[in-house]
Each structure stands twice: as C-alpha cells, then as structure tokens.
Amino acid sequence: MNEYWIVIENRTGRVIAHCGDINDAIMLVSFAPNKRSYSRHRFLMDQVIDITFTTDKQLPGKQGLPAGNVNKINPEIIRLNEGEGQPVIV
C-alpha cells in the first residue's frame, strides 16, 4: 500500500502540492496554517498480469489469397528528357 499527502488551499480547494513525505506536507501547511490543510491518500498496487500470445501477422481477409502482381516503377520511364516538358502556367 502506497500513500502520499495532498496539500490544498482551504478557500479555493486548489491543490498546492502532492508530497511523498508527511514532513513536507506539514512544512507547507506551516507557511499558512489558516489557509492550507493536508490529507493522506492511499492507493493499492494491483497485480500485473502479462499475457503473451502468438498469432499470424496477416490481416484476417488476406489469409489464403494468392500473391498479387506488383508493378514496380522504373524511374527512367517516368522522367522526361530535358527540353521536352511543357511549362506549367499557374
């Protein structure tokens, strides 16, 4: 069980600080004892459960389909020779 202290301003409820030690919270309250207060909060650490599994790294719709044809782009075919391009007027 872990605990920490929260120092708040009484009038507005604004959080001044979260302290890990009660002595720090008491010190902060002592600066303005009529305007500040502290309270203890606890939290429980839950159990951590690690789950590992193995699966096929394909999407469900892709299983069992034949491989498709992939068209590779050849940069020499796409490129125009110098001086053959038309200027673009915007």
C-alpha positions in Angstrom: 0.0 0.0 0.0 1.5 3.3 -1.0 0.4 6.6 0.5 1.0 10.3 -0.3 -0.2 13.6 1.1 -2.0 16.4 -0.8 -1.7 20.0 0.4 -4.7 22.1 -0.6 -5.8 25.7 -0.1 -8.9 25.8 2.1 -10.7 28.7 0.5 -10.5 27.7 -3.2 -9.7 23.9 -3.0 -6.7 24.4 -5.3 -4.0 21.7 -4.9 -0.7 23.2 -3.7 1.4 20.0 -3.8 1.5 16.3 -3.8 4.0 15.2 -1.1 5.6 11.8 -0.6 6.5 12.5 3.0 4.3 13.8 5.8 7.0 16.1 7.0 6.9 18.0 3.7 3.2 18.4 3.8 3.4 19.7 7.4 6.0 22.2 6.4 3.9 23.5 3.5 0.9 23.9 5.8 3.0 25.7 8.4 3.7 28.5 5.9 0.0 29.5 6.0 -1.7 27.4 8.7 -5.1 29.2 8.5 -5.3 28.9 4.7 -3.9 25.4 4.0 -4.6 21.8 5.0 -3.3 18.4 4.1 -4.8 15.0 3.7 -3.4 11.5 3.3 -4.3 9.4 0.2 -3.6 5.8 -0.3 -3.6 3.6 -3.4 -3.2 -0.1 -3.8 -1.0 -1.6 -6.4 -2.9 -4.2 -8.3 -1.3 -7.3 -9.7 0.2 -7.1 -13.1 -0.7 -9.9 -15.4 1.5 -10.3 -18.5 -0.2 -12.1 -21.4 1.8 -13.3 -24.4 0.4 -14.9 -27.4 1.4 -15.9 -30.9 -0.6 -15.2 -34.0 -0.2 -14.9 -37.7 0.8 -11.3 -38.6 -1.5 -11.1 -41.6 -4.9 -9.4 -41.7 -7.8 -11.8 -41.5 -9.0 -11.0 -45.0 -5.6 -11.7 -46.5 -5.2 -15.3 -45.4 -5.5 -17.8 -48.2 -5.4 -15.4 -51.1 -2.8 -15.7 -53.9 0.1 -13.3 -54.2 -0.8 -10.3 -56.4 1.2 -8.7 -59.2 3.3 -5.7 -58.1 4.1 -3.2 -60.7 7.5 -1.7 -60.0 8.0 1.9 -61.2 11.1 2.4 -63.4 12.4 5.9 -62.9 13.9 6.2 -66.4 10.5 5.7 -68.0 8.7 8.4 -65.9 11.4 11.0 -66.4 11.1 13.3 -69.4 14.2 14.2 -71.4 15.5 17.8 -71.0 13.7 20.3 -73.1 10.6 18.1 -73.9 8.5 19.2 -71.0 5.7 21.7 -71.3 5.8 24.7 -68.9 3.0 24.9 -66.4 1.3 28.3 -66.1 -0.5 28.8 -62.8 
